């Protein structure tokens, strides 16, 4: 688990107030340990994604929920397709 201070040190352009807002809006998840927010690696990558969207691709704060939702849908579909492909590979062949 990564603390808020470590996360902010890792991403120098991360504003702690922005992160708190993203948590409140449900864009980023955190767990609380000893009264302080802590982040799993997947949540750290979510912060990296949001920073790239905001700074590198100039996605504004109002569009951020839509873009994140669409990306989440794409990732969910990719996982589902991978599962279907794996199930198909495991299914007995009709010609066998």
C-alpha positions as CSV (number, residue, x, y, z in Angstrom):
1,X,0.0,0.0,0.0
2,X,1.2,3.5,-0.8
3,X,0.5,6.5,1.3
4,X,-0.7,9.9,0.1
5,X,2.7,11.4,0.7
6,X,4.5,8.8,-1.3
7,X,1.9,9.1,-4.1
8,X,2.4,12.9,-4.2
9,X,6.2,12.4,-4.2
10,X,5.9,9.9,-7.1
11,X,3.7,12.3,-9.2
12,X,5.0,15.8,-8.7
13,X,2.2,17.4,-10.7
14,X,-0.4,15.7,-8.4
15,X,-2.3,18.2,-6.3
16,X,-3.5,16.6,-3.1
17,X,-6.7,18.6,-3.3
18,X,-7.4,17.2,-6.8
19,X,-6.7,13.7,-5.5
20,X,-9.2,14.2,-2.6
21,X,-11.8,15.4,-5.1
22,X,-11.2,12.4,-7.4
23,X,-11.6,10.1,-4.4
24,X,-14.8,11.9,-3.3
25,X,-16.2,11.6,-6.9
26,X,-15.3,7.9,-7.1
27,X,-12.7,8.2,-9.8
28,X,-10.0,6.9,-7.5
29,X,-10.3,4.4,-4.7
30,X,-8.4,4.3,-1.5
31,X,-8.3,2.4,1.8
32,X,-7.8,4.0,5.2
33,X,-5.1,2.6,7.4
34,X,-4.4,4.2,10.8
35,X,-6.6,7.1,9.8
36,X,-4.6,7.9,6.6
37,X,-5.5,7.1,3.0
38,X,-3.5,4.4,1.3
39,X,-3.5,3.2,-2.3
40,X,-3.1,-0.1,-4.0
41,X,-0.9,-0.3,-7.1
42,X,-4.0,-0.4,-9.3
43,X,-5.2,2.8,-7.8
44,X,-1.8,4.4,-8.3
45,X,-2.1,3.5,-12.0
46,X,-5.6,5.1,-12.0
47,X,-4.1,8.3,-10.7
48,X,-1.4,8.1,-13.4
49,X,-4.1,7.7,-16.0
50,X,-6.1,10.7,-14.7
51,X,-3.0,12.8,-14.7
52,X,-2.2,11.8,-18.3
53,X,-5.7,12.6,-19.4
54,X,-5.7,16.0,-17.6
55,X,-2.2,17.2,-18.4
56,X,-1.1,15.4,-21.6
57,X,-4.4,15.1,-23.4
58,X,-6.1,18.3,-21.9
59,X,-9.2,16.5,-20.8
60,X,-11.1,19.0,-18.6
61,X,-12.6,18.2,-15.2
62,X,-16.2,18.1,-16.6
63,X,-15.3,15.5,-19.3
64,X,-13.2,13.4,-17.0
65,X,-16.1,11.2,-15.7
66,X,-17.3,10.4,-19.2
67,X,-13.8,9.5,-20.4
68,X,-13.1,7.4,-17.4
69,X,-16.4,5.6,-17.8
70,X,-15.7,4.8,-21.5
71,X,-12.2,3.6,-20.6
72,X,-13.6,1.4,-17.9
73,X,-16.1,-0.1,-20.4
74,X,-13.3,-0.8,-22.9
75,X,-11.2,-2.6,-20.2
76,X,-14.2,-4.6,-19.0
77,X,-15.0,-5.7,-22.6
78,X,-11.3,-6.7,-23.1
79,X,-11.4,-8.8,-20.0
80,X,-14.7,-10.4,-21.1
81,X,-13.3,-11.2,-24.6
82,X,-10.2,-12.7,-23.0
83,X,-12.3,-14.9,-20.8
84,X,-14.4,-16.0,-23.7
85,X,-11.3,-16.8,-25.7
86,X,-9.9,-18.8,-22.8
87,X,-13.2,-20.7,-22.5
88,X,-13.2,-21.4,-26.2
89,X,-9.7,-22.7,-26.0
90,X,-10.6,-25.1,-23.2
91,X,-13.8,-26.3,-24.8
92,X,-13.6,-29.8,-26.4
93,X,-13.2,-29.6,-30.2
94,X,-16.2,-30.7,-32.3
95,X,-13.9,-32.6,-34.6
96,X,-12.3,-34.6,-31.9
